Amino acid sequence: MNTKSIIWGLLSGVLMLSGLAAQAGTAEEAVIAGENQILKSQQTNNADLAAPLLADKYVSTDQDGTVLVGKEANLADAKLTTFSSTDYTDMKVTVFGDAAVATGAFASKGTYKGKPFDDRGRFTDTWVKQNGKWLCVATHVSLIKKS
């Protein structure tokens, strides 16, 4: 890896962490930047990286049907997960004015409350632009059965 690549990588990380990337460009680019920051929070086991992107009334529905309401409850639950690996693929964003739906696939391994998991699935995130900033307001996760 050359010095220029390292510098651009570091600059991209700083922009994502500062939230500037989530406010720049098109709505689709902003939502993708937000999804990438959420992924980074999982890859680094740092749920606090996702905090600025979640609405106060954020709602998540997990693969087992558990519904958590509120940013703080969801962040506390996220901190019970330790990822050894996770990645998103097949990301698509559809924008509806000040709302957007992001869908994608994921593969994740790690532990949740000390119990191991090795999951593949799909997710749907709903984003809303509030006060000039894109926030995730809802997430739904479904597992894909292993063949």
C-alpha positions as CSV (number, residue, x, y, z in Angstrom):
1,M,0.0,0.0,0.0
2,N,1.5,3.4,-0.9
3,T,1.5,6.6,1.1
4,K,-1.2,8.2,-1.0
5,S,-3.6,5.3,-0.4
6,I,-3.0,5.5,3.4
7,I,-3.6,9.2,3.5
8,W,-6.8,8.9,1.5
9,G,-7.9,6.0,3.7
10,L,-7.3,8.1,6.9
11,L,-9.0,11.1,5.4
12,S,-12.1,9.0,4.5
13,G,-12.2,7.6,8.0
14,V,-11.9,11.1,9.6
15,L,-14.7,12.4,7.3
16,M,-17.0,9.5,8.2
17,L,-16.3,9.8,12.0
18,S,-17.0,13.5,11.9
19,G,-20.3,13.0,10.2
20,L,-19.3,15.2,7.2
21,A,-19.6,12.4,4.8
22,A,-23.2,11.7,5.9
23,Q,-24.1,15.3,5.1
24,A,-22.4,15.8,1.8
25,G,-23.4,14.8,-1.7
26,T,-26.7,13.2,-2.7
27,A,-29.2,11.6,-0.4
28,E,-28.2,8.2,-1.6
29,E,-24.5,8.9,-0.9
30,A,-25.3,10.3,2.6
31,V,-27.3,7.1,3.5
32,I,-24.6,4.8,2.1
33,A,-22.0,6.8,4.1
34,G,-24.2,6.3,7.2
35,E,-24.5,2.5,6.5
36,N,-20.7,2.3,6.1
37,Q,-20.2,4.1,9.5
38,I,-22.6,1.6,11.2
39,L,-20.7,-1.3,9.6
40,K,-17.4,0.3,10.9
41,S,-18.9,0.5,14.4
42,Q,-19.6,-3.3,14.2
43,Q,-16.2,-4.1,12.7
44,T,-14.4,-2.2,15.4
45,N,-16.8,-3.3,18.2
46,N,-17.5,0.4,19.0
47,A,-21.2,0.9,19.1
48,D,-20.7,4.6,19.9
49,L,-19.6,5.2,16.3
50,A,-23.2,4.5,15.3
51,A,-24.8,6.8,18.0
52,P,-24.8,10.0,16.0
53,L,-26.6,8.3,13.1
54,L,-29.5,6.9,15.2
55,A,-32.7,8.8,15.9
56,D,-33.7,9.2,19.5
57,K,-36.8,7.0,18.8
58,Y,-34.9,4.5,16.7
59,V,-36.6,1.1,16.6
60,S,-35.0,-2.3,15.7
61,T,-36.6,-5.6,15.0
62,D,-34.1,-8.5,15.3
63,Q,-34.1,-11.9,13.6
64,D,-35.8,-13.5,16.6
65,G,-38.6,-11.0,16.7
66,T,-37.2,-8.9,19.5
67,V,-38.1,-5.2,19.2
68,L,-36.0,-2.6,20.9
69,V,-37.2,1.0,21.1
70,G,-35.0,4.0,21.6
71,K,-31.4,4.9,20.8
72,E,-30.0,4.2,24.3
73,A,-31.6,0.8,24.6
74,N,-30.3,-0.2,21.1
75,L,-26.8,1.1,21.9
76,A,-26.7,-0.8,25.2
77,D,-27.8,-4.0,23.4
78,A,-25.2,-3.5,20.6
79,K,-22.5,-3.3,23.3
80,L,-23.4,-6.9,24.2
81,T,-22.2,-8.1,20.8
82,T,-18.5,-8.7,20.0
83,F,-17.9,-9.2,16.3
84,S,-15.0,-11.3,15.1
85,S,-16.0,-10.5,11.5
86,T,-18.8,-8.7,9.7
87,D,-19.5,-7.3,6.2
88,Y,-22.3,-5.9,4.1
89,T,-23.0,-6.7,0.5
90,D,-25.7,-6.0,-2.1
91,M,-26.4,-2.5,-0.7
92,K,-29.2,-0.6,-2.3
93,V,-30.7,2.7,-1.4
94,T,-34.1,4.1,-2.6
95,V,-34.8,7.7,-1.7
96,F,-38.3,9.1,-1.2
97,G,-37.7,12.9,-0.6
98,D,-36.6,13.2,3.0
99,A,-36.9,9.4,3.6
100,A,-34.8,6.6,2.3
101,V,-34.8,2.8,2.5
102,A,-31.4,0.9,2.5
103,T,-31.3,-2.8,2.0
104,G,-28.5,-5.2,2.0
105,A,-27.1,-8.6,3.0
106,F,-24.7,-9.3,5.8
107,A,-22.4,-12.0,7.1
108,S,-21.4,-11.8,10.7
109,K,-19.6,-14.0,13.3
110,G,-19.0,-13.3,16.9
111,T,-20.6,-13.6,20.3
112,Y,-23.8,-12.0,21.7
113,K,-24.2,-12.1,25.5
114,G,-21.3,-14.6,25.5
115,K,-23.0,-17.0,23.0
116,P,-21.4,-17.6,19.6
117,F,-23.2,-16.8,16.4
118,D,-22.4,-17.2,12.7
119,D,-25.2,-15.5,10.7
120,R,-26.0,-14.6,7.2
121,G,-29.0,-12.4,6.5
122,R,-30.7,-9.4,5.0
123,F,-31.5,-6.0,6.6
124,T,-33.8,-3.1,5.9
125,D,-32.9,0.3,7.4
126,T,-35.2,3.3,7.2
127,W,-33.6,6.7,7.2
128,V,-35.2,10.2,7.6
129,K,-33.6,13.6,7.0
130,Q,-34.2,15.7,10.1
131,N,-32.8,19.2,10.5
132,G,-30.5,18.6,7.5
133,K,-29.0,15.3,8.8
134,W,-29.8,11.8,7.8
135,L,-30.8,9.6,10.7
136,C,-31.6,5.9,10.9
137,V,-35.1,5.5,12.4
138,A,-35.7,1.8,12.0
139,T,-34.0,-1.5,11.2
140,H,-35.3,-5.0,10.5
141,V,-33.1,-8.1,10.2
142,S,-33.9,-11.5,8.8
143,L,-31.6,-14.5,8.7
144,I,-31.0,-16.6,5.6
145,K,-31.2,-20.3,6.3
146,K,-27.9,-22.1,5.7
147,S,-28.1,-24.8,3.1
